[in-house]
């Protein structure tokens, strides 16, 4: 088997393995290098297993409120921590094996080890410095190992890892990252979550539903700081109603460790400090790109703030070297990585009509309870950009399906340019909004105007009806509120 390829991709996360498949589809001889586990962080320790955990939490919530649905459940409802974790790991394991099968199906060689750029069009693969965090599925027959490999095009898709703050570094026992938070041996009684981005608030929501006393500490004035302020405020209200304690405009300045607990020193904006005793602390203060030990510096590849600098097609400043996904900068989302990988490969292959990614049309989803989803500009950002805007809102409390589901707290918000009718942004909080948001993403990609949305027939009874009603509201034509 020749060690020469058209494309070699370093990293098999969502960006890497999808890019590899598209590359193979376009007839390019392709290999992918992986040091730890096929599917990357998202599939093994991020997007997928957290959703499995959150599903268990959702079922727990429903069971705990069965009487609200006219049902009787005899006996005590409690969580079997080991079983919850095992289910989550099983979901990841199933998909991990699926990626291996996709590599085999598409005749993509898997090179097992740790890659380093060794010159123009050349990489060396050595023994991985990290052991797999759990047993892998049997390696597909198309697996290679240590050695030297060449390719016309090399794509760096090495992902990101949890960021840590000086003096509050995770230790795997008392201070957790999402790795440890995903596989607790037992439920803590009290928990502090440092950071209220998607990772922090999802874990806070999960543990809260499991009966843990959770306090979230956020440096910014609102939870989920990237979201529209109005949506964030509503989400916070519901999270607190559910039992979460949230402290904003505050930071954890110091953590004292005891034998099996911590004391977090929380400093608020007025300079006052309070202490919170808890069993564990989750550090969820963001992630940083895995750019180290790849040989980027030696080849002169430009980086900025821990990420590889690229153009709209994934190309770096060095010929033949590309980057996609988290390592190429925010937003650090799996679906962004996948799309970025396809764009990069299609540009390499010379596919006509390839467009650079428009980051304004990348949806964001947070799977807490209630869910939060958005795309495009917030109300504040739209005004900052100089748009004269129309804003539409429609509450879940006025939607028949939401009331029937027992999920009548939420809001759909849409933002339009007053002159052109262009949909600038859509923001949601409530049940299943992570599924609804794609309707507005499609509309924005098709350059749909308010007129076309208002003439679209939405099925009844559905939650999606609220999307149209929000548009109608922006133009003074709302029907059901």
KEKEVO-558906 format. One record per residue (C-alpha): z, x negated, y negated. Coordinates in steps of 0.25 Angstrom, whole numbers, plus 5000, padded with zeros to 4 digits. Layout:
BEGIN
ZXY/...
***
This chain:
BEGIN
500050005000/499649944987/500649924976/499649954965/499650094958/499050164947/500350224942/501850184946/502950264941/504350214940/505350324942/505150454950/505850554942/505150684937/504250604928/503950494938/503650574950/502850674943/502050564936/501850504950/501250634955/500350664944/499850514945/499550534960/498850664957/497950594947/497550494958/498350374953/499050284963/500550314960/501850254964/503250294959/504450204959/505850254961/507150184962/508150294965/507650434969/506350514968/506350624957/507250544948/508450584940/507950724937/507750764952/508950694958/509950684947/509550774935/508650894933/508650954948/510050924953/510650974940/509951104941/510451124956/511851104951/511651194939/511151304949/512451294957/513151314944/512251434940/512551494954/514051464951/513951534938/513351654944/514351664955/515451654946/514951774938/514451854950/515251974944/514351974932/513152014942/513952124949/514252024961/515551994968/515751854974/516951844983/517751714983/517851594973/516551534968/516651384968/515751264968/515551174980/515251044972/514750964984/513751084988/513251094973/512950944972/512350944986/511451054982/511050984970/510750854977/509950934988/509050994977/508750844972/508550794986/507550894989/506750864977/506950714978/506250724992/505150814985/504750704975/504650604987/503650704994/502850724981/502650564980/502150564994/501250684992/500650624980/500550484987/501450424977/502050294981/503550284979/504150144976/505650144979/506350044970/506550004955/505349974947/505149874936/503949844927/503449704931/502249694922/500949774918/500649874929/501749814938/503149854943/504149794953/504949884961/506349824966/507549884974/508149994966/509449964958/509950104961/510150164974/509750314976/510850404972/510650484985/509850464997/508350494995/507450575004/506650485013/505650405005/504250445006/503350355014/502650315001/503850234996/503750094992/504749994988/505049864981/503849784976/502849764965/501849874961/500749884951/500150004943/499250034931/500250124926/501750124927/502650244922/504150224920/504850354923/506250294926/506950414919/508350404913/509850394916/511150444909/511450384896/512950344895/513850314883/514650184881/516050204886/515650334894/514750274904/514650364917/515450304929/515050404939/516450454942/517150504929/515950494919/514650554925/513150564923/512350674928/512250594941/513750614944/513750744938/512750794948/513550764960/515050784958/515950774970/516850884964/516850964951/517650904940/518651004933/518350954919/517050884914/516550824901/515050824899/514650724888/513250774882/512650914882/511150884884/510550944896/511250854906/512650874900/512551024898/511951044912/513050974919/514051034910/513551174913/513551144928/514951094929/515451204920/514851314930/515551234941/516851264934/517051124928/517751124914/516651054906/516650994892/515350954885/515350844874/514050844865/513850744854/512850834847/513150964840/512551054851/512451054866/511051024871/510750954858/509250954860/509251104861/509051204850/510351224842/510451374844/510151364859/511151254861/512251344854/511951454863/512051364875/513351304871/513951444869/513551484883/514051354889/515351364882/515451504887/515251454901/516451364899/515851234894/516651154883/515651094873/516050994862/514850954853/514750854842/515650764851/515650644859/516450584871/516950454865/517750404876/518050434891/519350394897/519250384913/520350424922/520450414937/519650544939/519450604925/519050574911/519550594897/518350614887/518650584872/517750674864/517550644850/517050764841/516250754828/517550764819/518050634825/519050704834/519250664849/519650754860/519850714875/519350794887/519850764901/518950794912/518650744926/517250694923/516250674911/514750684912/513950594903/512750664899/512350594886/510850584889/509950484897/509250354895/507950304900/507950204912/507150094905/507949974910/507449874921/506049924921/505349804914/504949884902/505449784892/504749674898/503449744897/503749794883/503849934886/504450004873/505750084875/506550164865/507950214866/507950194881/506650254884/505250204886/504350234874/503050314878/501850384872/501550524875/500950494888/502050404894/501350274890/502250154885/501850044876/501449954888/500149984895/500250044908/501750084907/502250224905/503550304904/503850444907/505150534908/506550504904/506250354902/505250394892/506150464883/506650604880/506650714883/507150664896/506750784905/506150794918/504950884914/504650794903/504550674912/503650754922/502650794911/502750654905/502350594918/501150684920/500650654906/500850504908/500050504921/498950594916/498750504904/498750384914/497650454923/496850494911/496950644913/496250704901/497050784891/498450734893/499350764882/500650684878/501950764880/502450854869/503950834869/504050964861/503651044873/504650984883/505651094887/507151054889/508051134899/509551124901/510051194913/511451234909/512051374908/511451434900/510151354901/509451294889/507951264887/507051224876/505651174872/505151124858/505851124845/507251174842/507451264830/508051144822/506851054826/505851154823/506351164809/506551014807/505050994811/504651084799/504251214807/504451344801/504951424813/505251554819/506351564829/506451674840/507751704848/507951794860/509351804867/509551824882/510551934879/509252024875/508551994888/508652084900/508451984911/509451894905/510452004904/510152044919/510351894923/511751894916/511151784907/511051844894/511551724885/510451644880/509251634870/507751604869/507351534856/505951504851/505451434839/504151454833/503351384821/503251504811/501851464806/501151434820/501951514830/502051384838/503251384848/504051264843/505251284853/505951374862/507451364866/508251444876/509651454882/510051544893/509651584908/508451514914/507951464900/507551334907/506451414915/506051494902/505751384893/504551344900/503851464894/503951414880/503551274885/502251324890/502051404877/502251284869/501351204877/500251314876/500551314861/500851464862/501151534849/502251644847/501051754847/500751714861/502151714866/502351844860/501151904867/501651844881/502151944891/503451894897/503951964909/505152064909/506352054912/506351904911/507151794903/505751744898/505651874889/506551814880/505551704877/504551804871/505651874864/506151744857/504651724852/504651874847/505951854840/505351734832/504351824827/505251944824/504752024836/505852014846/505852134855/507152134863/508252084854/
***
